[in-house]
Every structure is written in structure tokens, then in C-alpha cells.
Amino acid sequence: MPKKIVLRIKPSSQPQQEQAPEVDALPSQTAAEEPVVESDGPKQVAEQQPQPAGEDLEQALQAYDELMKDVERIRNLDKNFMIYCIKSDELRPQLIRSILSRLSEKRNALLDKSAIVLDNLKAVRETIGSEFHEVEEELIWSSIELNTMQLEGDKGSKNVGLKEELEARIPELRKKLASLRNRLKMVEDMIKQLSDLPRTIVDMTTSREEAGKLLEDIKKKLMLTHGPRAEAVARAEIEKIAQQESIPREYATVLLWKQLSGR
């Protein structure tokens, strides 16, 4: 029987190449630091932008009030000059034109000032209008969201809490929207008045009470000679004097009254 031969293989003297250890990839710093944001509740409109209609609106209103005080002051100047003309024993058309020229200068200065106030009011209108549209949009969205939740029914405590938040938020939005609407209308009215001021400034700064009283007295005097035509004759004479002397009808009324009164 043949002998069994066993071969023994010695391990190689060459060192085996070490394998690099496997390292799990770390998440990037950006991904690790990125926060997770959940937004289930209604947006807070007041936190989205500052309240623009506060200080700017107050400043615009103050400038408008000061402008209206200037209008009233010019009107009072005109009234006091009218009273002076009525009481004056020696009233000359040249004097009337000179004083009225000063009043015209004040009116022109007022118009320059009103242009600045008008620009400020327009800027405030844009700001209020922008806020109005944002609140309106949030009100509509919150209402739709609440109506949808009511149709779906209560599903979990989270929905119940959101529903309560919406129910409290919607009346606040409606109240704020009404306030912004009132502010917007107020500013719109001011803008319209100042936009028309170049056309209406003479009427707004002219006092006609005294001239109206004199006209009634003139009609009574002319009634004796012209009967029912007294008013037409009086107005025609006033218009004639106003054209000849290049003065307003109110002051032409004073001159006619003085003529008829022998003054």
C-alpha cells in the first residue's frame, strides 16, 4: 500500500497589504445645521412687515392740518382787508391791487407747500394700500382654511388647536381691515382736496360774507330806481368795475357800495 504524503505550506514571508478601514460618511455641515420648519398655523401679518401707517401717517396728517391752518389764515387776511376797505374813507383801486398782490404771493407759497404734503400723502396711501391688501389676503386665506377644517371635522388635537387659533385670528383681521379701509379713505379725500387746490385755492382763501351783505344793501338801493331788475343791474355794475380796475368782484362790490352810499 503506497505511503500517504502530506504537504505543509509555510505562510508567505511577504506582509499582506493592510486594507483601509471603512468609515461611514458623515452628513455635510449644511445638511446637519439646516433646521426643519413646520408651519401649520396662520401667518402673523403684523410680523411680516412693520406697521407703516403709524408714524408716517401721523406726520402726513400733521402736515395736512398745518396746511389747512395756512388756508384759513389767508382767508382771515382777506376778510380783515375787506373790512378795512369797507371802513376806509379813501379807498383807491391801486391800494386794493397792491394788497391783493401780497395775498397772491401767499397763495403761491401755499401751493408750493401743498405739493410736498401731497407727495407725502401719496406715499402713505401706497403704504396703507399695500398693508390693506396683505391683511385682506390673510383674512381670505384664514377663512378658507377654517371653513375647510369645519367641513372635514375635528381630526386630532393639533387641528383643534389650529381651529381655535383661526377662530380668534379672523375677527382681529376683520377689525384691522376695517381700520385700514377707513384710513385709506381719509387719505384719499385729502389727496383729492390737495390735487384740486391749484384750481380751488382762490375760493378757499376768499372771504365772501362781507361782500354778500353789501350786495344785499346795493340791491335795496337800486330797487328804488330799477325795481325788479335791481339785482341784474347790480351784478352788471359790479362786473364792469371788476373788469375796469382788474380786481375781484368782492372788492368791486365794495367800490359800488361806496359810490351808491356817497362815501
Backbone as JSON, one array per atom type, in Angstrom:
{
  "sequence": "MPKKIVLRIKPSSQPQQEQAPEVDALPSQTAAEEPVVESDGPKQVAEQQPQPAGEDLEQALQAYDELMKDVERIRNLDKNFMIYCIKSDELRPQLIRSILSRLSEKRNALLDKSAIVLDNLKAVRETIGSEFHEVEEELIWSSIELNTMQLEGDKGSKNVGLKEELEARIPELRKKLASLRNRLKMVEDMIKQLSDLPRTIVDMTTSREEAGKLLEDIKKKLMLTHGPRAEAVARAEIEKIAQQESIPREYATVLLWKQLSGR",
  "N": [[0.86, -1.18, 0.0], [0.63, 2.18, -0.92], [2.51, 4.96, 0.44], [1.12, 7.68, 2.27], [1.32, 10.99, 1.45], [1.85, 14.08, 2.93], [1.64, 17.42, 2.38], [3.01, 20.39, 3.64], [2.38, 23.77, 3.7], [4.21, 26.64, 4.11], [3.51, 29.8, 5.61], [3.54, 32.82, 3.69], [6.38, 34.95, 3.62], [6.08, 37.58, 2.85], [4.58, 40.53, 3.88], [1.09, 41.01, 4.17], [-0.91, 43.43, 2.41], [-2.28, 46.04, 4.17], [-5.74, 46.69, 4.61], [-7.66, 49.57, 4.15], [-9.62, 50.93, 6.77], [-13.17, 50.83, 6.8], [-15.12, 53.75, 6.7], [-17.94, 55.39, 7.84], [-19.8, 57.73, 5.96], [-19.97, 61.08, 6.93], [-22.68, 63.31, 7.6], [-23.12, 66.29, 5.68], [-22.07, 69.57, 6.75], [-23.85, 71.58, 6.17], [-26.24, 70.24, 5.73], [-26.57, 69.15, 8.23], [-26.95, 71.33, 9.83], [-29.24, 72.52, 8.9], [-32.37, 73.73, 9.67], [-35.52, 72.27, 10.49], [-38.62, 73.34, 9.56], [-41.88, 73.75, 10.52], [-45.07, 74.74, 9.49], [-48.09, 75.27, 10.34], [-50.02, 76.92, 11.36], [-51.86, 80.08, 11.06], [-50.47, 82.84, 9.21], [-48.71, 85.5, 10.77], [-49.61, 88.6, 10.24], [-48.81, 91.03, 11.25], [-46.2, 90.52, 11.92], [-44.93, 90.15, 9.58], [-44.31, 92.53, 8.26], [-43.35, 95.87, 9.19], [-45.43, 98.18, 11.02], [-46.53, 100.44, 8.89], [-48.24, 102.54, 8.63], [-48.33, 104.09, 10.82], [-46.35, 106.12, 12.18], [-45.61, 107.54, 9.83], [-48.11, 108.19, 8.81], [-49.13, 109.83, 10.85], [-47.37, 112.0, 10.69], [-47.94, 112.9, 8.11], [-50.62, 113.64, 8.42], [-50.35, 115.69, 10.28], [-48.88, 117.57, 8.79], [-50.78, 118.09, 6.84], [-52.84, 119.25, 8.38], [-51.55, 121.56, 9.26], [-51.26, 122.82, 6.82], [-53.94, 123.35, 6.16], [-54.5, 125.16, 8.17], [-52.95, 127.26, 7.3], [-54.37, 127.91, 5.01], [-56.75, 128.83, 6.16], [-55.75, 131.02, 7.5], [-54.94, 132.77, 5.43], [-57.42, 133.25, 4.39], [-58.56, 134.64, 6.53], [-56.93, 136.89, 6.47], [-57.74, 138.01, 4.06], [-60.4, 138.54, 4.72], [-60.13, 140.46, 6.79], [-58.88, 142.49, 5.38], [-60.92, 143.14, 3.63], [-62.8, 144.18, 5.44], [-61.36, 146.4, 6.25], [-61.34, 147.84, 3.83], [-64.07, 148.45, 3.6], [-64.47, 150.16, 5.75], [-62.7, 152.18, 5.23], [-62.19, 155.58, 4.36], [-60.96, 156.68, 2.17], [-60.56, 154.92, -0.31], [-58.61, 153.39, -2.68], [-58.39, 151.95, -5.93], [-55.81, 151.15, -6.72], [-54.51, 150.64, -4.3], [-55.99, 148.46, -3.43], [-55.29, 146.55, -5.37], [-52.56, 146.28, -4.84], [-52.43, 145.21, -2.21], [-53.86, 142.85, -2.61], [-52.12, 141.61, -4.31], [-50.1, 140.84, -2.6], [-51.46, 138.95, -1.13], [-51.8, 137.07, -3.15], [-49.19, 136.19, -3.47], [-48.84, 134.81, -1.09], [-50.68, 132.76, -1.5], [-49.47, 131.43, -3.66], [-47.14, 130.52, -2.41], [-48.3, 128.8, -0.63], [-49.31, 126.87, -2.36], [-46.93, 125.73, -3.28], [-46.04, 124.56, -0.93], [-48.11, 122.78, -0.51], [-47.71, 120.91, -2.5], [-45.59, 119.34, -1.6], [-46.72, 118.21, 0.69], [-48.73, 116.77, -0.56], [-47.29, 114.84, -2.01], [-46.24, 113.37, 0.13], [-48.57, 112.35, 1.26], [-49.45, 110.71, -0.81], [-47.45, 108.78, -0.78], [-47.96, 107.64, 1.71], [-50.47, 106.63, 1.19], [-49.85, 104.57, -0.62], [-48.44, 102.88, 1.08], [-50.32, 102.21, 3.07], [-52.21, 101.03, 1.41], [-50.81, 98.8, 0.47], [-50.47, 97.36, 2.86], [-53.14, 96.95, 3.45], [-53.95, 95.19, 1.38], [-52.42, 92.94, 2.01], [-53.42, 92.19, 4.52], [-56.05, 91.71, 3.79], [-55.7, 89.55, 2.05], [-54.69, 87.65, 3.86], [-56.87, 87.39, 5.55], [-58.81, 86.26, 3.86], [-57.54, 83.83, 3.23], [-57.32, 82.65, 5.77], [-60.02, 82.37, 6.43], [-60.89, 80.62, 4.45], [-59.34, 78.4, 5.13], [-60.31, 77.82, 7.69], [-63.01, 77.24, 7.11], [-62.66, 74.97, 5.56], [-61.58, 73.18, 7.44], [-63.75, 72.95, 9.13], [-65.54, 71.6, 7.49], [-64.21, 69.19, 7.16], [-64.18, 68.21, 9.72], [-63.21, 67.57, 13.16], [-59.96, 66.45, 13.59], [-57.84, 65.17, 15.46], [-55.82, 66.59, 18.1], [-54.12, 68.58, 17.28], [-55.29, 69.8, 15.03], [-57.55, 70.79, 16.27], [-56.47, 72.76, 17.93], [-55.41, 74.52, 16.01], [-57.72, 75.27, 14.73], [-59.04, 76.71, 16.74], [-57.23, 78.79, 16.98], [-57.47, 80.04, 14.48], [-60.16, 80.83, 14.61], [-59.98, 82.8, 16.53], [-58.27, 84.54, 15.32], [-59.39, 85.5, 12.91], [-61.53, 87.46, 13.48], [-59.87, 89.53, 14.43], [-58.39, 90.18, 12.17], [-60.43, 91.1, 10.51], [-61.22, 93.39, 11.89], [-58.88, 94.91, 11.77], [-58.69, 95.24, 9.03], [-60.94, 96.83, 8.49], [-60.19, 99.15, 9.85], [-57.92, 99.92, 8.37], [-59.16, 100.38, 5.93], [-60.73, 102.64, 6.51], [-58.71, 104.48, 7.1], [-57.46, 104.59, 4.63], [-59.48, 105.72, 3.02], [-59.72, 108.23, 4.23], [-57.19, 109.35, 3.69], [-57.3, 109.34, 0.91], [-59.33, 111.22, 0.44], [-58.04, 113.54, 1.35], [-55.93, 113.68, -0.46], [-57.32, 114.14, -2.83], [-58.42, 116.68, -2.3], [-56.11, 118.28, -2.07], [-55.04, 117.88, -4.59], [-56.85, 119.25, -6.14], [-56.37, 121.78, -5.28], [-54.82, 123.86, -6.68], [-56.76, 124.8, -8.4], [-58.86, 125.53, -6.75], [-57.94, 127.21, -4.77], [-58.24, 129.99, -4.63], [-60.98, 130.35, -4.15], [-61.13, 129.02, -1.69], [-59.66, 130.65, -0.04], [-60.82, 133.09, 0.0], [-62.84, 135.51, 1.46], [-66.27, 135.89, 1.56], [-68.42, 136.75, 2.96], [-68.8, 139.43, 3.91], [-68.93, 140.88, 1.5], [-71.22, 139.76, 0.45], [-73.19, 140.76, 2.17], [-73.01, 143.47, 1.56], [-73.88, 143.42, -1.09], [-76.59, 142.8, -0.84], [-77.46, 145.17, 0.37], [-76.92, 146.95, -1.69], [-78.72, 146.07, -3.66], [-81.14, 146.78, -2.46], [-80.94, 149.55, -2.52], [-80.91, 150.03, -5.29], [-83.34, 149.09, -5.96], [-85.21, 151.08, -5.76], [-84.92, 152.58, -8.02], [-84.71, 150.82, -10.17], [-86.4, 148.73, -9.8], [-87.67, 145.43, -10.19], [-85.44, 144.7, -11.6], [-83.25, 145.19, -10.16], [-81.27, 143.51, -8.98], [-80.02, 142.36, -11.24], [-79.0, 144.64, -12.47], [-77.24, 145.48, -10.48], [-75.35, 143.39, -10.39], [-74.32, 143.55, -12.96], [-73.08, 146.08, -12.89], [-71.16, 145.62, -10.93], [-69.56, 143.68, -12.2], [-68.61, 145.22, -14.3], [-67.01, 147.18, -12.98], [-65.13, 145.49, -11.83], [-63.81, 144.51, -14.1], [-62.77, 146.86, -15.21], [-61.04, 147.83, -13.19], [-59.45, 145.7, -12.66], [-59.79, 143.93, -10.45], [-61.0, 141.62, -7.94], [-64.5, 140.53, -7.89], [-65.63, 140.77, -5.37], [-64.34, 142.94, -4.19], [-64.91, 144.86, -6.03], [-67.57, 145.07, -5.49], [-67.49, 146.4, -3.05], [-66.54, 148.91, -3.87], [-68.68, 149.77, -5.53], [-70.73, 149.85, -3.67], [-69.81, 151.89, -2.02], [-69.95, 154.03, -3.8], [-72.73, 154.25, -4.26], [-73.5, 154.82, -1.72], [-72.45, 157.24, -1.27], [-69.91, 157.55, -0.28]],
  "CA": [[0.0, 0.0, 0.0], [1.53, 3.36, -1.03], [2.53, 5.87, 1.58], [0.34, 8.94, 2.17], [2.22, 12.14, 1.52], [1.17, 15.31, 3.39], [2.42, 18.62, 2.05], [2.79, 21.52, 4.54], [2.72, 25.04, 3.03], [4.54, 27.68, 5.07], [2.93, 31.13, 5.26], [4.45, 33.69, 2.95], [7.1, 35.95, 4.42], [5.68, 38.94, 2.43], [3.41, 41.02, 4.65], [-0.1, 41.37, 3.38], [-1.25, 44.87, 2.4], [-3.39, 46.35, 5.09], [-6.89, 47.36, 3.99], [-8.12, 50.78, 4.89], [-10.9, 50.66, 7.45], [-14.35, 51.5, 6.23], [-15.61, 54.86, 7.53], [-19.26, 55.88, 7.4], [-19.78, 59.15, 5.53], [-20.67, 61.99, 7.83], [-23.54, 64.26, 6.89], [-22.48, 67.59, 5.46], [-22.38, 70.55, 7.8], [-25.05, 72.34, 5.77], [-27.41, 69.42, 5.96], [-26.75, 68.92, 9.66], [-27.4, 72.56, 10.5], [-30.47, 73.04, 8.31], [-33.5, 73.47, 10.57], [-36.78, 71.81, 9.94], [-39.66, 74.31, 9.95], [-43.26, 73.34, 10.29], [-45.97, 75.91, 9.5], [-49.49, 74.84, 10.22], [-50.91, 77.98, 11.81], [-51.99, 81.24, 10.18], [-49.35, 83.78, 9.23], [-48.9, 86.71, 11.58], [-49.41, 89.71, 9.33], [-48.1, 92.1, 11.94], [-44.79, 90.18, 12.0], [-44.37, 90.1, 8.25], [-43.8, 93.84, 7.92], [-43.62, 96.84, 10.25], [-46.65, 98.97, 10.86], [-46.07, 101.6, 8.18], [-49.22, 103.61, 8.61], [-48.32, 104.77, 12.1], [-45.61, 107.39, 12.27], [-45.71, 108.26, 8.56], [-49.45, 108.74, 8.7], [-49.24, 110.94, 11.79], [-46.63, 113.13, 10.14], [-48.69, 113.41, 6.96], [-51.82, 114.31, 8.93], [-49.92, 116.94, 10.9], [-48.55, 118.49, 7.7], [-52.04, 118.5, 6.2], [-53.53, 120.17, 9.28], [-50.84, 122.84, 9.2], [-51.59, 123.43, 5.54], [-55.3, 123.87, 6.25], [-54.42, 126.35, 9.0], [-52.46, 128.32, 6.42], [-55.51, 128.3, 4.16], [-57.66, 129.63, 6.99], [-55.09, 132.28, 7.83], [-55.05, 133.63, 4.25], [-58.83, 133.64, 4.33], [-58.76, 135.69, 7.53], [-56.27, 138.1, 5.96], [-58.63, 138.57, 3.06], [-61.58, 139.08, 5.41], [-59.76, 141.68, 7.5], [-58.66, 143.55, 4.39], [-62.25, 143.54, 3.16], [-63.36, 145.05, 6.47], [-60.64, 147.67, 6.16], [-61.83, 148.57, 2.66], [-65.42, 148.96, 3.87], [-64.38, 151.25, 6.72], [-61.79, 153.23, 4.76], [-62.83, 156.74, 3.71], [-60.27, 156.96, 0.92], [-60.18, 153.62, -0.85], [-58.15, 153.52, -4.07], [-58.21, 150.65, -6.6], [-54.4, 150.79, -6.73], [-54.22, 150.05, -3.0], [-56.61, 147.13, -3.42], [-54.47, 145.65, -6.2], [-51.28, 146.04, -4.17], [-52.63, 144.27, -1.08], [-54.26, 141.55, -3.16], [-50.92, 141.01, -4.87], [-49.43, 140.15, -1.48], [-52.24, 137.73, -0.85], [-51.5, 136.11, -4.21], [-47.89, 135.6, -3.16], [-49.06, 133.81, -0.04], [-51.35, 131.62, -2.12], [-48.48, 130.68, -4.43], [-46.28, 129.81, -1.45], [-49.12, 127.71, -0.1], [-49.36, 125.81, -3.37], [-45.64, 125.03, -3.25], [-46.03, 123.73, 0.28], [-49.1, 121.7, -0.66], [-47.16, 119.88, -3.39], [-44.8, 118.44, -0.76], [-47.67, 117.46, 1.52], [-49.43, 115.85, -1.44], [-46.4, 113.71, -2.27], [-46.17, 112.55, 1.35], [-49.85, 111.64, 1.39], [-49.48, 109.64, -1.82], [-46.58, 107.71, -0.29], [-48.69, 106.98, 2.8], [-51.54, 105.85, 0.56], [-49.27, 103.35, -1.15], [-48.07, 102.01, 2.19], [-51.56, 101.69, 3.66], [-52.82, 100.15, 0.42], [-50.07, 97.53, 0.48], [-50.83, 96.64, 4.09], [-54.55, 96.55, 3.31], [-54.05, 94.01, 0.52], [-51.85, 91.8, 2.71], [-54.38, 91.77, 5.55], [-57.2, 91.16, 3.07], [-55.31, 88.21, 1.58], [-54.59, 86.75, 5.01], [-58.24, 87.15, 6.03], [-59.45, 85.32, 2.94], [-56.92, 82.51, 3.4], [-57.69, 82.09, 7.08], [-61.43, 82.0, 6.36], [-60.97, 79.4, 3.65], [-58.75, 77.32, 5.91], [-61.24, 77.48, 8.77], [-64.18, 76.59, 6.52], [-62.24, 73.62, 5.14], [-61.46, 72.35, 8.64], [-65.1, 72.69, 9.63], [-66.14, 70.57, 6.64], [-63.51, 67.93, 7.39], [-64.4, 67.75, 11.08], [-62.04, 67.56, 14.05], [-59.07, 65.29, 13.41], [-56.65, 65.28, 16.29], [-55.71, 67.78, 18.95], [-53.41, 69.63, 16.55], [-56.28, 70.51, 14.22], [-58.42, 71.52, 17.18], [-55.75, 73.97, 18.35], [-55.33, 75.42, 14.87], [-59.06, 75.8, 14.5], [-59.27, 77.75, 17.75], [-56.37, 79.94, 16.64], [-58.09, 80.71, 13.34], [-61.4, 81.48, 15.06], [-59.61, 84.02, 17.26], [-57.5, 85.42, 14.43], [-60.22, 86.09, 11.85], [-62.13, 88.74, 13.9], [-58.82, 90.54, 14.52], [-58.07, 90.59, 10.81], [-61.55, 91.91, 10.02], [-61.15, 94.69, 12.56], [-57.74, 95.63, 11.22], [-59.02, 95.58, 7.64], [-61.87, 97.96, 8.54], [-59.4, 100.32, 10.24], [-57.11, 100.32, 7.22], [-60.06, 100.92, 4.91], [-61.09, 104.0, 6.93], [-57.52, 105.32, 6.92], [-57.24, 104.76, 3.2], [-60.47, 106.67, 2.51], [-59.36, 109.55, 4.75], [-56.04, 109.84, 2.93], [-57.77, 109.58, -0.46], [-60.05, 112.5, 0.44], [-57.04, 114.6, 1.47], [-55.21, 113.76, -1.73], [-58.2, 114.79, -3.81], [-58.54, 118.09, -1.99], [-54.86, 118.95, -2.4], [-54.88, 117.82, -6.04], [-57.71, 120.3, -6.69], [-56.07, 123.07, -4.66], [-54.48, 124.92, -7.63], [-57.99, 125.32, -9.01], [-59.82, 125.99, -5.75], [-57.31, 127.95, -3.68], [-58.8, 131.34, -4.52], [-62.27, 130.23, -3.48], [-60.94, 128.59, -0.3], [-58.99, 131.69, 0.74], [-61.53, 134.37, -0.19], [-63.99, 135.71, 2.36], [-67.35, 136.48, 0.79], [-69.54, 137.12, 3.82], [-68.99, 140.89, 3.94], [-69.37, 141.31, 0.17], [-72.62, 139.34, 0.29], [-74.03, 141.71, 2.89], [-73.03, 144.72, 0.8], [-74.7, 143.21, -2.28], [-78.0, 142.93, -0.45], [-77.73, 146.59, 0.58], [-76.92, 147.58, -3.02], [-80.0, 145.74, -4.32], [-82.19, 147.59, -1.85], [-80.81, 150.92, -3.01], [-81.27, 150.06, -6.7], [-84.75, 148.72, -6.09], [-85.99, 152.32, -5.87], [-84.82, 153.12, -9.39], [-84.74, 149.78, -11.21], [-87.45, 147.78, -9.49], [-87.3, 144.01, -10.19], [-84.16, 144.5, -12.28], [-82.2, 145.73, -9.28], [-80.17, 142.56, -8.81], [-79.31, 142.24, -12.51], [-78.24, 145.88, -12.66], [-76.15, 145.49, -9.5], [-74.31, 142.45, -10.8], [-73.68, 144.08, -14.17], [-72.19, 147.17, -12.49], [-70.02, 145.01, -10.22], [-68.71, 143.05, -13.21], [-67.97, 146.3, -15.05], [-65.95, 147.74, -12.14], [-64.1, 144.46, -11.68], [-63.03, 144.45, -15.33], [-62.06, 148.12, -15.39], [-60.0, 148.02, -12.17], [-58.68, 144.45, -12.53], [-59.9, 143.48, -9.06], [-62.08, 140.62, -7.78], [-65.86, 141.05, -7.78], [-65.93, 141.12, -3.98], [-63.84, 144.3, -3.92], [-65.71, 145.73, -6.89], [-68.82, 145.28, -4.74], [-67.22, 147.44, -2.05], [-66.45, 150.2, -4.56], [-70.01, 150.15, -5.94], [-71.49, 150.19, -2.46], [-69.36, 153.21, -1.59], [-70.5, 155.01, -4.75], [-74.16, 154.43, -4.01], [-73.69, 155.34, -0.35], [-71.86, 158.59, -1.18], [-68.7, 157.51, 0.56]],
  "C": [[0.89, 1.23, 0.0], [1.41, 4.23, 0.19], [1.76, 7.14, 1.26], [1.27, 10.1, 2.41], [1.42, 13.38, 1.89], [2.09, 16.48, 3.11], [2.04, 19.74, 3.02], [3.27, 22.81, 3.86], [2.95, 26.1, 4.08], [3.91, 29.0, 4.64], [3.96, 32.0, 4.62], [5.08, 34.69, 3.86], [6.76, 37.36, 4.05], [4.46, 39.39, 3.22], [2.27, 41.38, 3.74], [-0.41, 42.86, 3.52], [-2.49, 45.11, 3.25], [-4.5, 47.08, 4.34], [-7.33, 48.52, 4.84], [-9.45, 50.48, 5.54], [-12.03, 51.45, 6.81], [-14.89, 52.53, 7.22], [-16.94, 55.33, 6.98], [-19.17, 57.35, 7.05], [-20.6, 59.99, 6.5], [-21.57, 62.93, 7.04], [-22.84, 65.6, 6.77], [-22.94, 68.56, 6.52], [-23.65, 71.32, 7.48], [-26.3, 71.54, 6.07], [-27.66, 69.23, 7.44], [-27.31, 70.14, 10.35], [-28.73, 73.08, 9.99], [-31.66, 72.71, 9.2], [-34.71, 72.98, 9.82], [-37.89, 72.7, 10.47], [-41.01, 73.75, 9.59], [-44.15, 74.55, 10.42], [-47.37, 75.43, 9.26], [-50.45, 75.96, 10.57], [-50.98, 79.13, 10.83], [-50.79, 82.15, 10.31], [-49.7, 84.99, 10.09], [-48.58, 87.9, 10.7], [-48.6, 90.8, 9.98], [-46.61, 91.82, 12.0], [-44.14, 90.16, 10.63], [-43.76, 91.44, 7.84], [-44.11, 94.79, 9.07], [-44.91, 97.57, 9.98], [-46.31, 100.29, 10.19], [-46.99, 102.8, 8.31], [-49.23, 104.4, 9.91], [-47.66, 106.11, 12.07], [-45.73, 108.2, 10.98], [-47.07, 108.9, 8.41], [-49.63, 109.94, 9.63], [-48.53, 112.19, 11.27], [-47.37, 113.75, 8.96], [-49.93, 114.17, 7.4], [-51.45, 115.65, 9.56], [-49.57, 117.98, 9.84], [-49.8, 118.98, 7.0], [-52.79, 119.5, 7.07], [-52.86, 121.55, 9.27], [-51.14, 123.58, 7.9], [-52.99, 124.04, 5.56], [-55.36, 125.11, 7.17], [-53.9, 127.54, 8.2], [-53.56, 128.83, 5.5], [-56.45, 129.21, 4.93], [-57.04, 130.99, 7.31], [-55.17, 133.25, 6.65], [-56.49, 134.12, 4.1], [-59.12, 134.75, 5.34], [-58.09, 137.0, 7.12], [-57.16, 138.8, 4.94], [-59.86, 139.21, 3.71], [-61.26, 140.4, 6.11], [-59.46, 142.83, 6.54], [-59.98, 144.04, 3.82], [-62.9, 144.5, 4.16], [-62.68, 146.41, 6.45], [-61.15, 148.49, 4.98], [-63.2, 149.17, 2.91], [-65.36, 150.18, 4.78], [-63.56, 152.43, 6.22], [-62.57, 154.34, 4.06], [-62.2, 157.06, 2.36], [-59.71, 155.64, 0.36], [-59.83, 153.77, -2.32], [-57.99, 152.13, -4.68], [-56.76, 150.19, -6.61], [-54.01, 150.11, -5.41], [-54.79, 148.63, -2.92], [-55.75, 146.15, -4.2], [-53.15, 145.29, -5.5], [-51.42, 145.03, -3.04], [-53.02, 142.89, -1.59], [-53.08, 140.84, -3.81], [-50.13, 140.26, -3.79], [-50.16, 138.87, -1.1], [-51.98, 136.66, -1.9], [-50.16, 135.43, -3.98], [-48.02, 134.53, -2.09], [-49.77, 132.58, -0.59], [-50.37, 130.77, -2.92], [-47.54, 129.89, -3.52], [-47.03, 128.61, -0.85], [-49.21, 126.55, -1.08], [-48.05, 125.04, -3.42], [-45.56, 124.09, -2.05], [-46.98, 122.54, 0.13], [-48.59, 120.59, -1.55], [-46.34, 118.86, -2.59], [-45.71, 117.57, 0.1], [-48.4, 116.42, 0.68], [-48.58, 114.62, -1.75], [-46.31, 112.78, -1.06], [-47.45, 111.74, 1.54], [-49.95, 110.5, 0.38], [-48.6, 108.47, -1.39], [-47.27, 106.93, 0.83], [-49.82, 106.12, 2.23], [-51.02, 104.53, 0.0], [-48.95, 102.35, -0.03], [-49.31, 101.38, 2.82], [-52.22, 100.7, 2.7], [-52.14, 98.79, 0.37], [-50.42, 96.7, 1.7], [-52.27, 96.14, 4.02], [-54.67, 95.26, 2.49], [-53.48, 92.77, 1.22], [-52.82, 91.28, 3.78], [-55.6, 91.14, 4.89], [-56.91, 89.74, 2.59], [-55.26, 87.22, 2.73], [-55.97, 86.41, 5.57], [-58.94, 86.12, 5.16], [-58.88, 83.92, 3.14], [-57.32, 81.86, 4.71], [-59.14, 81.64, 7.07], [-61.61, 80.71, 5.57], [-60.45, 78.2, 4.44], [-59.69, 76.86, 7.02], [-62.47, 76.76, 8.22], [-63.86, 75.16, 6.09], [-62.14, 72.68, 6.34], [-62.83, 72.02, 9.22], [-65.8, 71.62, 8.81], [-65.52, 69.2, 6.9], [-63.8, 67.35, 8.77], [-63.11, 67.75, 11.87], [-61.24, 66.28, 13.86], [-57.8, 65.52, 14.21], [-56.59, 66.6, 17.04], [-55.02, 68.92, 18.22], [-54.38, 70.45, 15.72], [-57.23, 71.33, 15.1], [-57.76, 72.82, 17.62], [-55.65, 74.98, 17.23], [-56.68, 76.06, 14.58], [-59.38, 76.91, 15.49], [-58.45, 79.01, 17.45], [-56.96, 80.73, 15.48], [-59.36, 81.46, 13.76], [-61.12, 82.76, 15.84], [-58.94, 85.03, 16.33], [-58.38, 86.16, 13.44], [-60.91, 87.38, 12.3], [-61.09, 89.86, 14.01], [-58.47, 91.08, 13.13], [-59.18, 91.47, 10.22], [-61.53, 93.32, 10.61], [-60.01, 95.53, 11.99], [-58.02, 96.08, 9.79], [-59.96, 96.79, 7.59], [-61.12, 99.25, 8.9], [-58.55, 100.82, 9.09], [-57.96, 100.92, 6.12], [-60.45, 102.37, 5.24], [-59.9, 104.95, 6.75], [-57.29, 105.62, 5.44], [-58.21, 105.77, 2.61], [-60.14, 108.09, 2.97], [-58.21, 110.15, 3.95], [-56.44, 110.15, 1.5], [-58.5, 110.93, -0.55], [-59.08, 113.68, 0.53], [-56.28, 114.79, 0.16], [-56.05, 114.46, -2.79], [-58.29, 116.29, -3.56], [-57.27, 118.85, -2.37], [-54.59, 118.92, -3.91], [-55.7, 118.91, -6.72], [-57.33, 121.7, -6.21], [-55.64, 124.15, -5.65], [-55.7, 125.55, -8.28], [-58.92, 125.97, -7.99], [-59.24, 126.92, -4.69], [-57.88, 129.35, -3.51], [-60.14, 131.3, -3.79], [-62.1, 129.89, -2.0], [-60.35, 129.7, 0.57], [-59.62, 133.06, 0.57], [-62.73, 134.42, 0.73], [-65.08, 136.46, 1.61], [-68.53, 136.94, 1.65], [-69.84, 138.62, 3.76], [-69.49, 141.4, 2.59], [-70.81, 140.91, -0.08], [-73.58, 140.29, 0.99], [-74.14, 143.04, 2.14], [-73.9, 144.6, -0.45], [-76.18, 143.34, -1.96], [-78.38, 144.4, -0.23], [-77.79, 147.33, -0.75], [-78.24, 147.3, -3.73], [-81.15, 146.54, -3.75], [-82.15, 149.03, -2.37], [-81.25, 151.03, -4.47], [-82.73, 149.7, -6.94], [-85.61, 149.96, -6.32], [-86.0, 152.85, -7.3], [-84.97, 152.07, -10.48], [-85.76, 148.68, -10.92], [-86.95, 146.34, -9.5], [-85.93, 143.73, -10.82], [-82.99, 144.92, -11.41], [-81.01, 144.77, -9.17], [-79.34, 142.43, -10.09], [-78.45, 143.47, -12.77], [-77.03, 145.91, -11.72], [-75.01, 144.58, -9.94], [-73.59, 142.93, -12.06], [-72.7, 145.2, -13.83], [-70.95, 146.62, -11.76], [-69.05, 144.39, -11.21], [-67.96, 144.12, -14.0], [-66.8, 146.9, -14.27], [-64.79, 146.75, -11.99], [-63.21, 144.38, -12.91], [-62.19, 145.72, -15.5], [-60.87, 148.25, -14.43], [-59.12, 146.79, -11.95], [-58.62, 143.98, -11.07], [-61.01, 142.45, -8.98], [-63.45, 141.29, -7.61], [-66.19, 141.48, -6.36], [-65.49, 142.55, -3.68], [-64.5, 145.32, -4.85], [-67.05, 146.02, -6.23], [-68.64, 146.37, -3.7], [-67.2, 148.81, -2.7], [-67.85, 150.67, -4.99], [-70.86, 150.58, -4.75], [-71.11, 151.58, -1.96], [-69.91, 154.3, -2.52], [-71.97, 155.3, -4.47], [-74.44, 155.03, -2.64], [-73.1, 156.75, -0.18], [-70.64, 158.63, -0.32], [-67.45, 157.56, -0.3]]
}
